[in-house]
């Protein structure tokens, strides 16, 4: 296998890394920068720009420039440009393609595999959208991992003593704080909190406002009303802010920013670190509540933290570092660049996954990082159907309970067949565990209430239990990673799911349709009973005939044998019954 790249697909900036000679290094962009703005632009003449070039032309082309697309991942956001509709996955894919190209240029060879990071709080849909973006960009996404987990890996914290670590991540537009627990090579995110709208961009806004206000007081011209001037001020504000991370004063110089009757006007100001702290003090203060919440959710006090890691460009601001020190009572670790460590951790994981083991652990075990379930988990239900309880790519640990009942009257035993795979029929998936549940009280079918729970812990160990809610009786099975599918089997299962997607689609449609038909038959029968006396006999007979026909087709339905014609016939019979039954009671 070739090189695996680690990608931090950020809200403001993205970063790509690779492991070379046992060390994670940052891959520079074609402009030489170590991070790439997560900005995509479409020029009027049909060109697409990504990164620095896209960001630079924002001033002249704001309507066709897209930034912060990460905030839209997993939503229905779309944007139409020159007749084409762009979704968040596609825009993110353009950023990923640029990083892939930069990596290929740097390495001098094609890059196929990647590990991409996402915030720990990203849900399944957002993770899947990120994976899809990777696929669109032509990348084989080996793993989607949590950003704080990745940061911890860049510090090599996954081996050695067990630790509790706080990852304080303040970027351009978002703030995330996570408490992670590292023990025996297992990294678990214990709690996360944050503020989705807090970051360095807000600092820049405050500084820009202050600059414009100084100019207004001197010249009585409000530069905020002039779009181009506003953009120049924003850029100067960010630049000055960055300078103040190492110096105590910065000069802001913007020649020809406006003009009045006397001629062109220039902006020239001295900006100090004290002034910066005054302007952004309350914004920094907003990091306090999420830190307190994350610690409370993790059930630990700050004094129990072994380490505090700084992530995100905005943690370079000295007042931010001071705030972290004050909140945690600890000197934060900062020997790795805060805007690079997430990508580096992802590259390290990528290298470990492909066997180019960078991380050698005393125990000789491989690193356990079960962030998401690779395939869906189901149980077999009536008619040999795989009924899903956990979707593929669900972040773990995860627990889910669903209520089931018996299919036959007087049934006292049920078999719980636990399946892994994407296909709708049980026998097309792999059985990874099985157990019998005995002693169900005799009753009519559909009466017993049995809760089936899937519980996957941080180590990827799955416990499946079934509990009879009437008797309280419980049976369970524990399935460890070794019982489940190997990576090759998982890949095969995914390929099968794709290959059979047309047949499986018909089966799924058929299954959903039979459910609807059964409900319609039941409902129509009840209404016929109620209204029989008031109805014309001929009408009654006509509806009864439609009910029988739909009943015939529904009872004949076998998911594993169904064809598109069967589904169509059932759909037509259903529509006929809906039309005729619509007149009951009219
Ligand atoms: P990130 O999203 O982690 O790339 O962080 C981007 C944010 O970090 C932007 O708001 C940058 O202005 C800010 N940033 C980058 N470098 C510095 C620096 N040296 N001092 C202060 N802020 C910085």
Boltz pocket constraint, residues with backbone or C-beta under 6 A from the ligand:
constraints:
  - pocket:
      binder: B
      contacts: [[A, 10], [A, 11], [A, 12], [A, 13], [A, 14], [A, 35], [A, 170], [A, 171], [A, 172], [A, 173], [A, 199], [A, 200], [A, 201], [A, 238], [A, 241], [A, 242], [A, 243], [A, 245], [A, 311], [A, 312], [A, 313], [A, 314], [A, 315], [A, 316], [A, 317], [A, 338], [A, 339]]
      max_distance: 6.0
